[in-house]
Amino acid sequence: MLSYRHSYHAGNFADVLKHIVQIAIIEYLKKKDKPFTVHDTHSGAGNYLIDSEHMQKTGEFHDGIEKLLDHRTEIGVIDQYVKLVKQLNPVGKLREYPGSPRIAASLLREQDRLQCTELHSTDYELLSKLFAGNKQVRVEKMDAWQGIKAMLPPQHRRGMVLIDPSYELERDYRDMLPALKMAMERWATATYAIWYPVMDRNRTESFIRQFIKAEIPNMLRVELCVRPDASGRGMTGSGMLVINPPYTLAQHMAQAMPLLEKHLCETGGHTLVKRLTEEQA
Ligand SMILES: C[S@@+](CC[C@H](N)C(=O)[O-])C[C@H]1O[C@@H](n2cnc3c(N)ncnc32)[C@H](O)[C@@H]1O
């Protein structure tokens, strides 16, 4: 039984980092005319209404997207993200926040495809409805790891996989590395972007270390911690582990981080952009 609903958290500081990285990867893929596929393993509902009971209850978007909306930062990856959210809110007021599938779909060209898996019945229904009749998008009510087996490799050689579990179950941590290896065996040329929470620093470091020890090549780690590390006080930050990143991503995120820190972090918050090598294990 899945209890996590992304509708309580949409647009929070973790979504800001995740969606900036997602957009940066897709924009890089668009530099060539050749088609690509985006595969989203934990898709969520795809779109979130700011006035909904869930979003209003937690108000997490106030400390995320809302803090960036009125700023033009002159940092490409941030401005692209803010522009996309604004385009989906043409009236000027923030009424909707797009989930990762809607973000991807809004960036696709005619030749590109999106495929999504989502297990929660309600969110699956919402996602299916969002893309009903859209021939570029395939939505399956399927376990994420089952979807990797069933749907990868896709028809295109180029593309990205976003892996964004809620980590409400221990197995979300435990199964990640085997699932990544399985996906990479099927689709070696893709870029993989794995989201992870920072709730307990030791836990986070051992999660990251296993990928280094497993000698997963070409990894970039990007982390935005809005509060100082403190275990037992909920999520203080989150990160993206990107495998086969676009060669421009490290530089673009290094430029973005001081701005994200300025607008989103409390005193003691911190950021990281780091290429991972085996010696760091
Ligand atoms: C963090 S949310 C996804 C948010 C979305 N990627 C976004 O950025 O808008 C995680 C989603 O994974 C779904 N989920 C949890 N376990 C799953 C599984 N084993 N397979 C597929 N989806 C799962 C949850 O129902 C939830 O909607």
The ligand as an ORCA input file, in Angstrom:
! r2SCAN-3c Opt
* xyz 0 1
  C       8.513     11.637     -5.528
  S       7.072     11.108     -6.348
  C       7.372     11.433     -8.031
  C       7.359     12.872     -8.430
  C       7.605     13.130     -9.891
  N       8.768     12.397    -10.385
  C       7.830     14.610    -10.134
  O       8.986     15.065    -10.069
  O       6.861     15.306    -10.422
  C       7.231      9.358     -6.302
  C       6.101      8.636     -7.002
  O       6.460      7.267     -7.113
  C       5.305      6.473     -6.976
  N       5.762      5.126     -6.610
  C       6.119      4.654     -5.397
  N       6.571      3.391     -5.507
  C       6.531      3.072     -6.824
  C       6.913      1.934     -7.573
  N       7.413      0.845     -6.968
  N       6.770      1.964     -8.906
  C       6.271      3.065     -9.539
  N       5.881      4.175     -8.876
  C       6.019      4.184     -7.540
  C       4.501      7.192     -5.911
  O       3.138      6.846     -5.985
  C       4.774      8.665     -6.259
  O       3.779      9.162     -7.107
*
